[in-house]
Amino acid sequence: MNMKSLCKTPHVIDMTRGRILSHIIIFAFPLFLGNIFQQLYNTADCFIVGCFLGRDSLAAVGSTSQLVLTAIGFFNGLATGAQVVISQSFGAKDKISLKRAIHTALLFSVLIDIFLTFLGIFVSPLVLHLISVPPAIFDLANSYLRIYFSGISFLILYNMGAGILRALGDSKRPLYFLVFSSVVNIILDSVFVFFLKMGIQGVAFATVISEGISLVPVFRVLFSAEDDYKLRLKDLKIDREILLEILKIGLPGAVSACLTAFSNTFMQKYVNFFGENCIAGWAIFARFDNLIIMPMMSISFAVTTFVSQNYGAGEFARIKKGVKISFYLNFLMIALLSVLMFTFAPFLSSIFANDSESIRYSSLFIRFTSPFYIFCATTMLFSQTLRGFGNSLAPTLITFGGFVVLRQLFLFVATSFSSSFAFVAIGYPIVWIVTTLVMAVYWLRYSKFLLGISEKNIGQDYKKNV
């Protein structure tokens, strides 16, 4: 299939009809593969930097990861709000609202893009000072961040465009485009580092260029579509009511994701205390942490689209069954991956580092956290389910209270009494357990409330909100 036919062939999925398990797997699997390939070019960066540019360069990239995730997390939270509104319009077969939501979301993403680009470029040095990045790697980290944020607009616009397609049930084409850009990234990494000798700056440029390439086909799909989601420049305008609905759903999640990632940035400060070997070990661990989070994210985001479409259509019984199926899928996959990571932690860590100390720190991080990932998966699933209903504030407050407030409080108190590395390593698991318990209690109460609402009333409530 060539690019032209790929962009024009319909791939949208109506999740209000058909087999639930099939819909969730068919939608989630491309998301998972997309995350794999995204992780692939992140891993390529890590491999090339760690093995060919040295420990300091690896530590520099590792020290910037949470700051990058802070910016991306903020926008992705807003994009989730847009995706929910678009999915609900699609499920309700409301063509007018669907058109307005798509054009509002895209124009709004352009405005956010400008803001994040300038903010990232000018604030990066200050944040690196705040998290106590060692002087030996400060200039490398700052250089990497400036280049990355200069091109973050490509990633932001791609995520919004791909989010629109996913809101309509199309998770396949964003995967194809991401695979292509991942291959390009790996090639450019090799060219810039090995042949042009650009060092860590070459790695940053390779990432930015590959993200720009993934943007092109996504917008070609939207511009060439023959359906109700066709993008037209003349229709790009902000619909105030729809924007408010997007912000109502997306802003709490955006703030929560931003603050959670920013909290992780300050967790980096506790890691930095143990020196460059620990920083490098943390950077390696982060790759595997992202790997195990990918399947839970894929299923959870599939559930968001599933719930949103069925909520718009008033299919509550179908929603309840879909959430249960998704929980079982999450449990099976996370249990398997956790066992593998715990068992082979030293070997996996040695893929990205040559020195024994970095490998030791990475292995410890992996083994402290891997038995508890099922709690993180459960929190994510419930949170995204609630957002599919348009209830974003409650899961935001719960995750913020756990992932930000409780984690920072625990790390501050624990490290005040002891300088042991173990207290830093168990910061994630303790927070996951507590947050999951609170989220589960809220979900049980909220689901009982929904049981008192008929499917007819759900549909009517949605139409009033739109």
Buried (B, 14 or more C-beta within 10 A) or exposed (E): EEBEEBBEEEBBBBBBEEEBBEBBBBBBBBBBBBBBBBBBBBBBBBBBBBEEBBBBBBBBBBBBBBBBBBBBBBBBBBBBBBBBBBBBBBBBEBEEBBBBBBBBBBBBBEEBBEEBBEBBBEBBBEBBEEBBBBEEBBBBBBBBBBBBBBBBBBBBBBBBBBBBBBBBBBBBBBBBBBBBBBBBBBBBBBEBBEEEEBBBBBBBBBBBBBBBBBBBBBBBBBEEBEEBBBBEEEBEEEBEEBBEBBBBBBBBBBBBBBBBBBBBBBBBBBBBBBBBBBBBBBBBBBBBBBBBBBBBBBBBBBBBBBBBBBBBBBBBEBBBBBBEBBBEBBBEBBBEBBEEBBEEBBEBBBBBBEBEBBBBBBBBBBBBBBBBBBBBBBBBBBBBBBBBBBBBBBBBBBBBBBBBEBBBEBBEEBBEEEEEBEBBBBBBBBBBBBBBBBBBEBBEEBBEEBEEEEBEEBBEBBBEEB
